[in-house]
Amino acid sequence: MQTPEDLSHALLSAAKAAGADAADALVVQATSTNIDVRAGKLERAERTEELDLGLRVFVGQQQASVSISDISPDTLSQMAERAVAMAKDAPVDPYAGLADPDQLAERTDMTALEIYDDAKPLSARNLQELASRSEAAALTIDGVSQTQGASAAQTHSHLHLAATNGFSAGYQRNDSMISCVAIAGEGLEMEREYDGDYRVFLQDLRSPEDIGILAGTRAVERTGAKKPPSGSYPVVFDERISSSLIAHLLAAINGAAIARGNSWLLDAMGTQVLPETLSLEANPHRPRVSGSRLFDAEGLPTRPRLIVENGVLQSWTLDLATSRKLGIPSTANAQRGTSGPPNPGISNVALSQGTQSRAELLDNMGTGLLVTGLIGATINPNTGDYSRGASGFWVENGEITYPVNECTIAGNLIEMLRTVTPANDARLHLSRVVPSLIVEGLTIAGA
């Protein structure tokens, strides 16, 4: 049987035979098992085995990408011929092209990153048992009326990237997951909440009982929700959703947005974007984190770097095309799937943690809103104006008084991020390590 490495090199050979000047190929082989249970019964059992092949070809500085899942030699040849024909009709892109050989990563063995668990995968029956245990635990919480279900899943992927510039490397990775959604109350008074855990190593997963109990407890805490008062108040973003604020910053410094001139941080390089006590680090080499990599999707070596140091923005997030357009070196942040060319993207980041617990943040806040859920988003990419639907809890004198829903929080991301204060509760195993954050003076539209 042909391996992903074999197939990637077969694609390159077909591309050269079809007349491509250069090419790269990504092959992804994945197997996943997903189990859903509800009301104590199996609701869905799904096992998928996928093999996706992506080929990008260059004719001069014209490029095209195609993808298939058929590995027959005739299909590979036809795929390459079609890609070359498409490239010849594509517009010239002066920034397109593979990495130079001296830019390529030399370290490609990802064993030390521990993104692959070689333990025997669980059977569908074992996964069903985990999901059932989680759901049963949720139903033991007084006030939980039902569940929306519980799930358990495992995925194993094998990827290989090869290019005509000499790069050829791949890796295996896997993930295990348990989640549960609990419902408290009846009729129009129903409230739902969830919990889940997602890890590279099965043995690192929290117990299904812990996940179910927390989902149920959270749902009961949401009963009786009402609108908060309107006005300008401080807002604490719970650790579960605080990374969304950092995600907006990461989107604004993405090289594609900067190259288009479409970012509220377009002129912010070297200026303060966070409080001077905070830094934001990208570290693609953290062990046992699903986003860790030694090389990016163009074969460049990844490295830890400070995106923000002591509050000051230090760099954009770039792949080769955006780096060439902006005239600065790539930060080795190319990401891609099999159906298109690379784009800048970033996974592992960590924001400086504070010294206070979330409870201490609430105590210092006095009166305001604790946000535990967000829906929808209206973000102006040019100005940073921010508006989102929110739910959570109203806080008075540092104490949670009642759950809230059907409200909107609004502000401007530039000012919001400059005034954040972090707690110390970030989960270190996540790709985005961001603690609970308090933001001063947001506008709340409620009752």
Protein Blocks (a to p, Z undefined) as FASTA:
>chain_A
ZZfklmmmmmmmmmmmnopabdcdddddddddddddeehiafbdcddddddddddddehj
accddddfbfbfklmmmmmmmmmmmmmmpccdfkgccddfklpcfblcfklnopacfbdc
ddfklmmmmmmmmmmmmmmpghiabdfbdcddddddddddddfeopacdddddddddddd
ddedehjlbccdddddddfblklpccfklmmmmmmmmmmmmgoiacddeddddddddfkl
mmmmmmmmmmmmgmklmmnopafklmmgoiafbdfkbccdddfkbghiakbcfbdfkopa
cddddfbgghiafbdcddfklmmmnopacehiaccdfkbccddddfbdcddddfbdfklm
mmmnopacddfbdedjdddfknopacddddddddeehiafbdcehiacdddfklmmmmgc
cdfkbcfkbmbdcdddddehiacddZZ
